[in-house]
Amino acid sequence: MVFACIERAMRLAFFNYGGFIARHPYPFLICPLLLTAILGPGLIFLTEEQDVEDLYTPVNGQGKTDRATVEELFAQNGDSDPLLSRITRYGNALLRMEDGGNILEESAIQEVLNLHEIIMDISIQHDSKKYGFFDLCSKVDGACNENGVLSVYKYNSSKVSEIALTYPLYKKDANSVVFLGGELGGVKFKSMSSDELQSAEALLLTYILLQEDEPNDLRAVHWEDVFIKVVSEFNSSKMIAERLVSTTIEDELNDASADIIRDFSITLGVFVTFTILSCMMFDWVRSKPWLAACGVLSACLALVSSFGLMCYVGVPYVNVVGAAPFLIIGIGVDDMFIMLAAWRKTSTRLTVEQRMREAFSEAAMSITITSVTDGLAFGIGTITVFKSVRIFCLYLGTAVLFDYLFQITFFGACMVLTGRREAANRHCLCCYKVKSKMEQNSIFIISRSGTPEQRGGPHVDSGHATRQPSSRIIPTSEHGVMVFFKRFYGPIITSWWMVLIVIVLYCGYLAIAIFGCTQIEMGLSLRNLARDDSYGANYLDDARFYFTSYGPQIALVFTEPKDSWHPSIQDIMEQTLVKMEETEYVHGKEENLSSSWLRAYLSFLKLNGLHEPTQTQFINTLRDSFLKHPAYQHYSMDIVFNKDNTSIDSSRFFVTTKDLDTTNKESSMMTTLREVANDAEIPAIVYNPNFIFFDQFIAIYPNTMQNLGIAIGAMFVVSLLMIPNPICSILVTLSLTSIVTGVVGFMAHWDVNLDNISMINLIICIGFSVDFSAHISYAYVSGNQGSRRENAIHALYSLGMPIVQGSLTTILGILILAFSETYIFRTFFKTMFLVITLGTLHGIVFIPVFLMLIIPAKEQNTDQFPDRENPVPIDIKRAATKIVPIWNPGFIAYPPTRGLDRR
């Protein structure tokens, strides 16, 4: 009863509000327009954020914490240390043989050298000065980084026939070994037991620029622009050159955002056309084309106002927000259809004010529930650790709030004006007076005193088919689809044999969905941020195909000062390194691809006869002899001495990863290596700059589950407060869980990862799923049709059409995204299509059946109407004054009686 009191109080408030807006429509029409005029100009302050790391990685990711630790420990190395580099400026050129040939042939290497020379000759002008690559490159010992393959050939193609490359390591001379695993792809060996190369299909050229301050960064950006142009103009009959620079992904996101403007204009036209056609009937008076257009306009006003407000308060725009207009227009039009459905169920014999009271008491309650749940879902989404998701939810949550306000003000006022036009019998397009027709139906009410014949009046048939001969339905503006749900679909779906089929179908649906949930991959790869036909996408596709056998090198960093000279500490360090080498995605010790200063130094000590050095001997020999030897100088970056140079504060080793061709493998590799470091007996961490992006792979699942759990709990509380039946609220929550499970499961079957983008859509799924389940459940429990089956049919009759219309408009709104060249927006389409399709399936198939099976129907309170089976015609004007619309479902006129149920 407490829940029912809350619901009745809200219905009463909207009942009175509907009457007020019917009497005073113009302020509600003008104020939203003025508000939009005030907030809309805020769009000129729109600022776009494109930092991929900031937007798409967790703000509290362990990778960022570990990076800060490494930067502090090894600050002495400066920018020349690749482990310390953040997103530096660079240019990559990936050359692959077009026909799968051998890029290690002399003619092919000559073409590679030609391109390399052009790149090295690139010069840019900044502040009247010219800068070449040598001026801008990141230097180690005064030299720019160089390609290992070209350096082995001494930048001379004639050396190809003289030098036999070994892979992945090539011993250049007695003091240096070159790692070729990251520069050659598609390799073939001369024999199974040999490491000598026979051929390779791809070669990677990398040019790293120094990024110290803003002026230098501007020069580097200019150099990257020229680099892209130079590589794109490379022409060869044998090979294809793909390119990538540090700004490629950001540029791709920019281009994708620009495409959205074009797509939205197309979608808006489709929306307007569809909504107008949906609101047309064979009656030129009751058709509502202008009201449909105003419904779309209301959503657009809400969109402009919300975006303007966000820009005023300084919330940046991110590219994923580009999907917001499609969703908000869909939500707004869905609410419009709910309002129109409630209006159509009211009697055409009532005044505009009475129809508005009845329509608002029912429809406004429904859209309030869904707006509250949508707003809560987006509010909960703002607590996620992903900034892009936070910003999206801020924009969408604000837009939902404005859409709700504009629906009950601006669109409500438009309904009043349309109702007045309809009452005046004016044409729906031109508003000219249409010639009145003789009414074909009479109005009946339930009489207490017998039949019309007994009262001396003629019995006039209403012409409306009813379920019971004892009652009559007064004329309403029923749509053909509403009639279909009442007369055909409802009786079929609630028949016993169909109920059994629905139960079997639901069990099959749930089994497929749960299986899919176990197969889904986690995380958003950089490739999915690029457009399909872009140079960035082509490069990343080729890089994943050719260069996954040897992945990034991972640093094992011992972070605290320990007695590294002591054999026990050395054993702990060595055991930790070996454990990492024994993991699934790391090359083993026997492959000699790890970099360990300790292993090399211990061998060095043995060669020099120092088998058990003291601490002083260990440190002095390390500092003064080992690290100054030409073969071991590169280890100097891996060791940090204390201020007195008498002990080691921290040091690091490196292992080489392998076979990281999926996001799940990247995530598993990082998690496994972190576990090894955490289990070490001395404090240690593992780190690679890629870990900052990999962190999203392991953060996405717990964050998604956390948000979904909180959201589902919040939805249960809201539905419990607003739907006057606790069992129904539980069923709504279970339905919500079922839809979310289906969306996640079918995402896996549709090759959609659980990532930032799909996480956003799952948050949207919460609100949309409540829309479907709450509408139909509310109609069922508030019905008073006398039986479970009749209640289910009535719920489908009341909400079936707006659910279908809302689903179609939302799908139409996002349909253009299915043809997008960007993964982000295609994912929006796929996940939203799943949300809408599965939500509609639950709303008009599963939920009505389960409601009928679980929740009993209310008994009709017929004792207050002893002569209900004897309706009597009355005068329309006098009868209208006696109707109590708050307890009226909108299409049956009964005299006022205390305790009469709403339906």
ABEGO torsion letter per residue (X at the ends): XAAAAAAAAAAAAAAAAAAAAAABAAAAAAAAAAAAAAAAAAAAABBBBABAAAAABBAABAAAAAAAAAAAAAAAAEAABAAABBBBBBBBBBBBBAAGBBAABAAAAAAAAAAAAAAAABBBBBGGBBBBAAAABBBBGGBBBBBAAAAAAGGBAAAAAABBBBOABBBABAABBBBAAAABBGBBBABAABABBABBABBBBBBBBBBABAAAAAAAAAAAAAAAAAAAABBBAABBBBBBBAAAAAAAAAAAAAAAAAAAAAAAAAAAAAAAAAABBABAAABBAAAAAAAAAAAAAAAAAAAAAAAAAGBBBBAAAAAAAAAAAAAAAAAAAAAAAAAAABBAABBAAAAAAAAAAAAAAAAAAAAAAAAAAAAAAAABABAAAAAAAAAAAAAAAAAAAAAAAAAAAAAAAAAAAAAAGBBAAAGBBBBBBBBABBBBBBBAAEBAAAAGBBBBBAGBBBABAABBBBBBBBBAAAAAAAAAAAAAAABAAAAAAAAAAAAAAAAAAAAAAAABBBEBBAAAABBAABAAAAAAAAAAAAAAABBBBBBBBBABBBBAABAAAAAAAAAAAAAAAABAABBBAAAGABBBAAAAAAAAAAAAGBABBBAAAAAAAAAAAAAABAAAAAAAAABBBBAAGABBABBBBBBBBBGBABAAAAAAAAAAAAAAAAABABBBBBBBAAAAAAAAAAAAAAAAAAAAAAAAAAAAAAAAAABBBAAAAAAAAAAAAAAAAAAAAAAAAAGBBBBAAAAAAAAAAAAAAAAAAAAAAAAAAABBAGBAAAAAAAAAAAAAAAAAAAAAAAAAAAAAAAABABAAAAAAAAAAAAAAAAAAAAAAAAAAAAAAAABBBBBBBAAABAAAABBBBBBAAAAAAABBAAABAGABBBBBBBGBBAX
